[in-house]
Amino acid sequence: MLSTFLIALREGMEAALIVSILLAYLKRSERPGSRYIWIGVIAALVLSFGLGAFLSFTSTQLSVKGEQIFAGTTSVAAVVFVVGMVFWMKRSARFISKQLQEKVDASIPLGSIGLISVAFFAVVREGLETALFIYSNFKTVSSDTAPSIGLVLGLFAAVSLGVLTYRKSVKINLGTFFKYTGIALLIVAAGVLSHALHEFQEFGALPGAHAFAWNIGGGGSFIATVLDGTIGISTSITWLQLAVWALFLGTTLRIYLRKPVAA
């Protein structure tokens, strides 16, 4: 539940921030067109939910071996997209407002299609990444109930915070928020990558499926479920999974937390 909550909260807040910037800029510049922003946002959400449904449906139609390679491939893709997003946000957060405003200015001569396109493409990336990452995260747990609750709570919290921020009812240090949720997402991504390796090992594409670093059972316990669904460390893990998990996490966190070199 915690991992899906964090994913939904982080990605939802990014989308809410984008929508808030677009709406606030139109209002401040006294330009009409807020309804076109919402049309673009809704279209992006529909496509994102559609991707999630497509992934879930496809995985149920495959054979056991096919599902293993499909789950492994989508998990690796999710990790790549999320890591790229986390580092992109760290680098671009200071300029995102200016970039969106420039896109709105450029879209105005195109009329409604321009505004719809700006909102759609700004939000759809977050939505598609979320759908892919949420799907991959669901594959790491044995029960869908808790992750589903976390997803709903995360989206609700993101929307609520987005509305409150837009209305200036609450002030959030977005730099701090994105920094620490970025760390959390990298930890979750390490777990997703670990499970992707497990799928490839079970399929036979990678060696060491039975070379366990530990295999102590008790996978149904609460603690085991929490650890497995968040940081990717379960009661059964191979040496390859453990090595890649540690290398990935150590490398990405070191780079992410590195202070920028002064110009």
Secondary structure, 3 states (H helix, E strand, C coil): CHHHHHHHHHHHHHHHHHHHHHHHHHHHCCCCCHHHHHHHHHHHHHHHHHHHHHHHHHHHCCCHHHHHHHHHHHHHHHHHHHHHHHHHHHHHHHHHHHHHHHHHHHHHHHCHHHHHHHHHHHHHHHHHHHHHHHHHHHCCCCCCHHHHHHHHHHHHHHHHHHHHHHCCCCCCCHHHHHHHHHHHHHHHHHHHHHHHHHHHHHHCCCCCCCCEEEECCCCCCHHHHHHHHHCCCCCEEEHHHHHHHHHHHHHHHHHHCCCCCCC
